[in-house]
Amino acid sequence: MQSIRSVLKESIEQLGLVEHLTVAYILVSLCCAAVCALIIYFVYKLFYRGAVYSENFALLIVLTTVITAFITITIGSNLVLSLGMVGALSIVRFRSAVKDPLDVGFLFWGIAVGITSGAGLYPFAVIATLAIALLYIIFTVVSRGRRTFVVVIKYSDAAEEEVQKLLKDSKAKLRGKAVYKGENELTADIRYRRKTADVVTKLAAVEGVSSAVMVEYTGE
């Protein structure tokens, strides 16, 4: 009759849990996670689409990928440690808010790479990382010609007709207008086109316009 200890040991082995890990397995797993994390890092840095790029968040993606890899290795190596790790992680609360929804996708990307690398699925981790990177780059390059800018113009009443004419030629969409004593402030959306790229220069040259500012609208 088998003892309880032997039954538990067989069950653990059937689940694919091992009690000892080789140094080579750990190094290869962490190296695979690090290489994939660097790919994600450079994709995020070179093709960033948000308002303000954060180097700290880019480094966070790399750290999250590698940390997730060795957590996966730990969970897969020992049942007792895995239960302790789950209990420890369950009490962690992250208070930092992610401003850009796209950043959440990069975090999930890094976590997924860390899990697959820690599980020893190296080809899958590398292939999936390259495929996602290529897909993201394609969408970013295609959407660059469809960017929306917000134009804020301050002008006097005498420049009203000329400002409206320039905005109409640029196919701008009015967002709002504020009228003060002797001065107007107008906000409009303009889709990026070659012929509208210099609309701010033309608006600033109009007599009666005190300021003209154009910034890219990112949803924030």
JOZI-V229406 format. One line per field, one symbol per residue. ss: DSSP state (H for helix, E for strand, C for the rest). psi: psi as a letter, one per 40 degrees, with the letter a starting at -180 (. if undefined). burial: + if it has 9 or more other ideal C-beta (glycine too) atoms within 8 Angstrom, else -. Layout:
ss = ???
psi = ???
burial = ???
This chain:
ss = CCCHHHHHHHHHHHCCCCCCCCHHHHHHHHHHHHHHHHHHHHHHHHCCCCCCCCHHHHHHHHHHHHHHHHHHHHHHHCHHHHHHHHHHHHCCCCCCCCCCHHHHHHHHHHHHHHHHHHCCCHHHHHHHHHHHHHHHHHHHHHHHHHCEEEEEEEECHHHHHHHHHHHHHCCCEEEEEEEECCEEEEEEEEECCHHHCCHHHHHHHCCCEEEEEEEECCCC
psi = hiidddddddddddeehidiiiddddddddddddddddddddddddfheadhhhdddddddddddddddddddddedhdddddddddddeehhhehhhdhddddddddddddddddddeegdddddddddddddddddddddedefihihhhhhiiddeddddddddddefihhdihhhaheiihhhihhhhideedfddddddehhehdihhhihhee.
burial = ------+----++---+-------++-+++-++++++++++-+++-+--+-------+++++-++++++++++++++---++--++-------------+--++-++-++++++++++---+--++-+++-++--++--+--+---++++++++++--++-++--++--+-+-+--------++++++++++---+--++-+++-+-++--+-+------
